[in-house]
Each structure stands twice: as C-alpha cells, then as structure tokens.
Amino acid sequence: MPETTVIQRIIAESLSMYPGSCACPYNTDRGGRRCGKRSAYNRGGGYAPICFPGDVSKEMIQSFREQASRE
C-alpha cells in the first residue's frame, strides 16, 4: 500500500473517532460554518485529531502497516 494511502487512512480513522463535527479546522460545523480555530485540532486538551499529512509520523505509518499485515 502506498505511503500516501496509509496517511489518508490514518487521518480518516482519527476523524472517525471524533464525536463532534469540528475535529479539524477545515471541517464545517452543524451550521455550515468553517470550524477554524474552534476545532479540536486547535484547542488544547481533550481530543487531538490527526488532520494533516504532516501530523502523521513515520512511527504511525509503520504501526499501521504492521497492524494491517496481521489482519
């Protein structure tokens, strides 16, 4: 699986675990407004979603691949 695909899957899994609508700055809230600085990504404490490819470490990629190979 290409690294870009792994990164996309890691981001998608992270976002799917967030219960609200404003995990990342580029998401929109229930009113249709862009979340921006109100997103969990920009707030301290609590959830720390992975929103951007630069947030995904080499260790995360390796762990994802190891887990996928066991399934």
VMD Tcl script that builds the backbone (N, CA, C; Angstrom):
set m [mol new atoms 213]
animate dup $m
set s [atomselect $m all]
$s set {name element resname resid chain x y z} {
  {N N MET 1 A 0.855 -1.175 0.000}
  {CA C MET 1 A 0.000 0.000 0.000}
  {C C MET 1 A 0.903 1.241 0.000}
  {N N PRO 2 A 0.662 2.188 -0.912}
  {CA C PRO 2 A 1.498 3.390 -0.969}
  {C C PRO 2 A 1.400 4.221 0.316}
  {N N GLU 3 A 2.468 4.926 0.624}
  {CA C GLU 3 A 2.510 5.723 1.849}
  {C C GLU 3 A 1.395 6.765 1.878}
  {N N THR 4 A 1.095 7.382 0.753}
  {CA C THR 4 A 0.031 8.395 0.738}
  {C C THR 4 A -1.322 7.788 1.109}
  {N N THR 5 A -1.562 6.565 0.701}
  {CA C THR 5 A -2.806 5.874 1.049}
  {C C THR 5 A -2.843 5.575 2.540}
  {N N VAL 6 A -1.716 5.140 3.084}
  {CA C VAL 6 A -1.633 4.863 4.525}
  {C C VAL 6 A -1.919 6.140 5.307}
  {N N ILE 7 A -1.327 7.243 4.890}
  {CA C ILE 7 A -1.535 8.525 5.574}
  {C C ILE 7 A -3.008 8.919 5.527}
  {N N GLN 8 A -3.636 8.788 4.375}
  {CA C GLN 8 A -5.065 9.107 4.248}
  {C C GLN 8 A -5.915 8.236 5.162}
  {N N ARG 9 A -5.571 6.965 5.262}
  {CA C ARG 9 A -6.331 6.042 6.123}
  {C C ARG 9 A -6.162 6.410 7.594}
  {N N ILE 10 A -4.933 6.780 7.997}
  {CA C ILE 10 A -4.680 7.174 9.390}
  {C C ILE 10 A -5.497 8.419 9.732}
  {N N ILE 11 A -5.506 9.399 8.844}
  {CA C ILE 11 A -6.286 10.620 9.076}
  {C C ILE 11 A -7.772 10.284 9.152}
  {N N ALA 12 A -8.265 9.477 8.234}
  {CA C ALA 12 A -9.689 9.104 8.223}
  {C C ALA 12 A -10.083 8.380 9.506}
  {N N GLU 13 A -9.241 7.472 9.978}
  {CA C GLU 13 A -9.537 6.753 11.226}
  {C C GLU 13 A -9.575 7.711 12.407}
  {N N SER 14 A -8.637 8.657 12.439}
  {CA C SER 14 A -8.599 9.628 13.522}
  {C C SER 14 A -9.875 10.466 13.537}
  {N N LEU 15 A -10.299 10.932 12.373}
  {CA C LEU 15 A -11.502 11.761 12.294}
  {C C LEU 15 A -12.759 10.974 12.634}
  {N N SER 16 A -12.789 9.705 12.293}
  {CA C SER 16 A -13.976 8.896 12.581}
  {C C SER 16 A -14.164 8.671 14.079}
  {N N MET 17 A -13.106 8.812 14.850}
  {CA C MET 17 A -13.197 8.606 16.298}
  {C C MET 17 A -13.633 9.874 17.033}
  {N N TYR 18 A -13.656 11.010 16.350}
  {CA C TYR 18 A -14.061 12.262 16.992}
  {C C TYR 18 A -15.584 12.363 16.992}
  {N N PRO 19 A -16.200 12.609 18.160}
  {CA C PRO 19 A -17.662 12.585 18.241}
  {C C PRO 19 A -18.371 13.816 17.674}
  {N N GLY 20 A -17.676 14.924 17.557}
  {CA C GLY 20 A -18.324 16.153 17.086}
  {C C GLY 20 A -18.098 16.404 15.610}
  {N N SER 21 A -18.452 17.617 15.187}
  {CA C SER 21 A -18.309 17.964 13.776}
  {C C SER 21 A -17.096 18.845 13.498}
  {N N CYS 22 A -16.404 19.280 14.536}
  {CA C CYS 22 A -15.271 20.195 14.356}
  {C C CYS 22 A -13.956 19.571 14.818}
  {N N ALA 23 A -13.603 18.463 14.233}
  {CA C ALA 23 A -12.326 17.840 14.583}
  {C C ALA 23 A -11.166 18.669 14.044}
  {N N CYS 24 A -11.275 19.102 12.789}
  {CA C CYS 24 A -10.183 19.801 12.108}
  {C C CYS 24 A -10.622 21.192 11.663}
  {N N PRO 25 A -9.661 22.091 11.467}
  {CA C PRO 25 A -10.004 23.459 11.057}
  {C C PRO 25 A -10.773 23.524 9.736}
  {N N TYR 26 A -10.529 22.584 8.844}
  {CA C TYR 26 A -11.185 22.614 7.535}
  {C C TYR 26 A -12.581 22.001 7.542}
  {N N ASN 27 A -13.006 21.407 8.660}
  {CA C ASN 27 A -14.363 20.865 8.762}
  {C C ASN 27 A -15.360 22.011 8.915}
  {N N THR 28 A -16.638 21.695 8.732}
  {CA C THR 28 A -17.684 22.687 8.961}
  {C C THR 28 A -18.569 22.224 10.111}
  {N N ASP 29 A -19.092 23.197 10.853}
  {CA C ASP 29 A -19.960 22.863 11.979}
  {C C ASP 29 A -21.369 22.570 11.475}
  {N N ARG 30 A -22.259 22.286 12.390}
  {CA C ARG 30 A -23.626 21.925 12.004}
  {C C ARG 30 A -24.349 23.062 11.286}
  {N N GLY 31 A -23.900 24.288 11.526}
  {CA C GLY 31 A -24.499 25.448 10.870}
  {C C GLY 31 A -23.892 25.749 9.513}
  {N N GLY 32 A -22.918 24.931 9.104}
  {CA C GLY 32 A -22.293 25.117 7.805}
  {C C GLY 32 A -21.104 26.062 7.800}
  {N N ARG 33 A -20.706 26.544 8.981}
  {CA C ARG 33 A -19.562 27.452 9.075}
  {C C ARG 33 A -18.277 26.661 9.250}
  {N N ARG 34 A -17.210 27.171 8.700}
  {CA C ARG 34 A -15.904 26.534 8.839}
  {C C ARG 34 A -15.476 26.572 10.310}
  {N N CYS 35 A -14.934 25.477 10.807}
  {CA C CYS 35 A -14.587 25.370 12.229}
  {C C CYS 35 A -13.388 26.237 12.610}
  {N N GLY 36 A -12.360 26.263 11.780}
  {CA C GLY 36 A -11.195 27.102 12.046}
  {C C GLY 36 A -10.610 26.888 13.432}
  {N N LYS 37 A -10.447 27.979 14.175}
  {CA C LYS 37 A -9.817 27.920 15.499}
  {C C LYS 37 A -10.702 27.271 16.554}
  {N N ARG 38 A -11.952 27.012 16.231}
  {CA C ARG 38 A -12.844 26.327 17.179}
  {C C ARG 38 A -12.687 24.816 17.118}
  {N N SER 39 A -11.889 24.334 16.199}
  {CA C SER 39 A -11.731 22.884 16.027}
  {C C SER 39 A -10.957 22.264 17.184}
  {N N ALA 40 A -11.166 20.977 17.386}
  {CA C ALA 40 A -10.432 20.245 18.426}
  {C C ALA 40 A -8.931 20.286 18.146}
  {N N TYR 41 A -8.566 20.331 16.888}
  {CA C TYR 41 A -7.153 20.383 16.488}
  {C C TYR 41 A -6.472 21.624 17.061}
  {N N ASN 42 A -7.193 22.728 17.133}
  {CA C ASN 42 A -6.621 23.989 17.607}
  {C C ASN 42 A -6.833 24.253 19.090}
  {N N ARG 43 A -7.637 23.453 19.748}
  {CA C ARG 43 A -7.877 23.645 21.183}
  {C C ARG 43 A -6.984 22.706 21.971}
  {N N GLY 44 A -6.550 23.165 23.108}
  {CA C GLY 44 A -5.717 22.328 23.967}
  {C C GLY 44 A -6.545 21.345 24.770}
  {N N GLY 45 A -5.937 20.232 25.128}
  {CA C GLY 45 A -6.602 19.241 25.971}
  {C C GLY 45 A -7.635 18.431 25.214}
  {N N GLY 46 A -8.035 17.343 25.791}
  {CA C GLY 46 A -9.064 16.510 25.177}
  {C C GLY 46 A -8.582 15.813 23.919}
  {N N TYR 47 A -9.415 15.818 22.906}
  {CA C TYR 47 A -9.105 15.143 21.650}
  {C C TYR 47 A -7.962 15.838 20.923}
  {N N ALA 48 A -7.144 15.041 20.265}
  {CA C ALA 48 A -6.053 15.563 19.435}
  {C C ALA 48 A -6.107 14.842 18.089}
  {N N PRO 49 A -7.070 15.219 17.247}
  {CA C PRO 49 A -7.220 14.522 15.970}
  {C C PRO 49 A -6.031 14.751 15.039}
  {N N ILE 50 A -5.815 13.800 14.180}
  {CA C ILE 50 A -4.785 13.909 13.149}
  {C C ILE 50 A -5.499 14.453 11.917}
  {N N CYS 51 A -5.154 15.669 11.523}
  {CA C CYS 51 A -5.888 16.342 10.447}
  {C C CYS 51 A -5.110 16.495 9.150}
  {N N PHE 52 A -3.798 16.552 9.238}
  {CA C PHE 52 A -2.985 16.862 8.070}
  {C C PHE 52 A -1.896 15.814 7.873}
  {N N PRO 53 A -1.472 15.601 6.630}
  {CA C PRO 53 A -0.406 14.620 6.378}
  {C C PRO 53 A 0.852 14.862 7.217}
  {N N GLY 54 A 1.167 16.109 7.491}
  {CA C GLY 54 A 2.341 16.426 8.302}
  {C C GLY 54 A 2.218 15.999 9.755}
  {N N ASP 55 A 1.002 15.696 10.193}
  {CA C ASP 55 A 0.769 15.233 11.568}
  {C C ASP 55 A 1.079 13.752 11.728}
  {N N VAL 56 A 1.184 13.042 10.616}
  {CA C VAL 56 A 1.392 11.590 10.641}
  {C C VAL 56 A 2.891 11.300 10.679}
  {N N SER 57 A 3.326 10.654 11.753}
  {CA C SER 57 A 4.754 10.340 11.914}
  {C C SER 57 A 5.114 9.037 11.199}
  {N N LYS 58 A 6.395 8.853 10.981}
  {CA C LYS 58 A 6.885 7.600 10.381}
  {C C LYS 58 A 6.501 6.414 11.263}
  {N N GLU 59 A 6.511 6.628 12.587}
  {CA C GLU 59 A 6.144 5.563 13.519}
  {C C GLU 59 A 4.679 5.167 13.345}
  {N N MET 60 A 3.811 6.153 13.120}
  {CA C MET 60 A 2.390 5.856 12.895}
  {C C MET 60 A 2.210 5.027 11.628}
  {N N ILE 61 A 2.949 5.387 10.588}
  {CA C ILE 61 A 2.869 4.657 9.320}
  {C C ILE 61 A 3.333 3.221 9.514}
  {N N GLN 62 A 4.445 3.062 10.215}
  {CA C GLN 62 A 4.979 1.722 10.465}
  {C C GLN 62 A 3.995 0.894 11.283}
  {N N SER 63 A 3.433 1.488 12.327}
  {CA C SER 63 A 2.472 0.785 13.172}
  {C C SER 63 A 1.230 0.384 12.370}
  {N N PHE 64 A 0.750 1.270 11.519}
  {CA C PHE 64 A -0.413 0.970 10.684}
  {C C PHE 64 A -0.124 -0.218 9.780}
  {N N ARG 65 A 1.036 -0.202 9.161}
  {CA C ARG 65 A 1.401 -1.295 8.245}
  {C C ARG 65 A 1.546 -2.621 8.987}
  {N N GLU 66 A 2.135 -2.576 10.182}
  {CA C GLU 66 A 2.284 -3.802 10.972}
  {C C GLU 66 A 0.920 -4.360 11.354}
  {N N GLN 67 A 0.026 -3.482 11.775}
  {CA C GLN 67 A -1.314 -3.921 12.165}
  {C C GLN 67 A -2.069 -4.474 10.954}
  {N N ALA 68 A -1.940 -3.825 9.813}
  {CA C ALA 68 A -2.629 -4.279 8.602}
  {C C ALA 68 A -2.113 -5.639 8.143}
  {N N SER 69 A -0.831 -5.896 8.353}
  {CA C SER 69 A -0.268 -7.179 7.918}
  {C C SER 69 A -0.725 -8.333 8.812}
  {N N ARG 70 A -1.162 -8.024 10.033}
  {CA C ARG 70 A -1.644 -9.059 10.953}
  {C C ARG 70 A -3.103 -9.408 10.712}
  {N N GLU 71 A -3.806 -8.567 9.988}
  {CA C GLU 71 A -5.250 -8.798 9.765}
  {C C GLU 71 A -5.493 -9.694 8.589}
}
mol reanalyze $m
mol bondsrecalc $m
mol representation Tube
mol addrep $m
